[in-house]
């Protein structure tokens, strides 16, 4: 018997309330629902706690977002209430919320968390023999052509067959579509594309936009297809029929999908035949665009510690760090791979950073690539006059590094 979303939501809330109660979590129904059973009681409880923690951490915003900002509320409420076991009164005081605001925000956060985990109905551990299941220690190094895992707030980049993923998501929303008399169809001409991105965030984004359209639909047909355009894979959700005005909850789901896609470096675009999000329309087409691969950044620095540091800074972000330990190697790699951005040290033997910068800016194959000069030498004017796009003074912390590379 399939588990309903409401029942799943109740089980999720129960598991969160008893997050630190080992005895209560043993044989908890959510273990079976999330497909992490048959490992052994102790490992079952650890696996359940790990899944819940990872799900909550996905709501954690950037460190640059102020603590009391509304964008942090979902994460702070979930973390403080269920992980740190703070009381509602303590959380209201901590976040400067009234009782009405707190309970409204908690309900919204729990609903979003339910969506996130409900979208993972087919958990990657399901039907996998215990001996072949992943260990508790996350892998932190990129595996070419394979999967990269990051702990908690990071992303899990892997190669995904888009057509299969779309079919799975459509199957999960079939009951809702039937209830609203919407016919779902996966376009038979959909290309067999393979993309590299975070499976969970992509599934959740597609699920949220599909459910948004279905909930606004008045019968009709919804066709799903995937194609490739320039540097993006495009998922197109085309609904032919009347759509009603979106209510606040539907708008919120759409904005969450937009936020998740932005985390993947993608974006969401809606087109209406007539009307718009806040008014009834004749038809609706949603385009979900995902970068074909993470942005590649070439770091040229002879200091191994700096190369490792920047690689750690970029872990879990939608970028891939490629390193070069000398100016000559950096020039060669820049011509060969054409990265989206170059981070360049100055004080290097043989070819110093100024020589490398001049070479890059006089080579037609590399002159268009933005270069960020990163050095202990405080020479921003010289760097910019020689063609650099920006200057970073060492030492560089993670927030400054990520904020700078995101501008390019």
Buried (B, 14 or more C-beta within 10 A) or exposed (E): EEBEBEEBBBBBBBBBEBBEEEEBBEEBBBBBBBBBBBBEEEBBBBBBBBBBBBBBBBBBBEEEEEEEEEEBBBBBBBBBBBBEEBEBEEBBEBBEBEEEBBBEBBEBBBBBBBBBBBBBBEBBBBEEEEEEBEEEEBBBEBEEEEBBBBBBBBBBBBEBEBBEBBBBBBEBBEEBBEEBEBBBEBBEEBEEBEBBBBBBBBBBBBBBBBBBBBBBBEEBEBBBBBBEEEEBBBBBBBBBBBBBBBEEEBBBBBEBBBBBBEBBBBBBEBEBEEBEBEEBBEBBBBBBBBBBBBBBBBBBBBEEEBBEBBBEBBBBBBBBBBBBBBBBBBBEBBBEEEBBBBBBBBEBEEBBBBBBBEBBBEBEEBEEBBBBBBBEBEBBEBBEEBBBBBBBBBEBEBEEBBEBBBEB
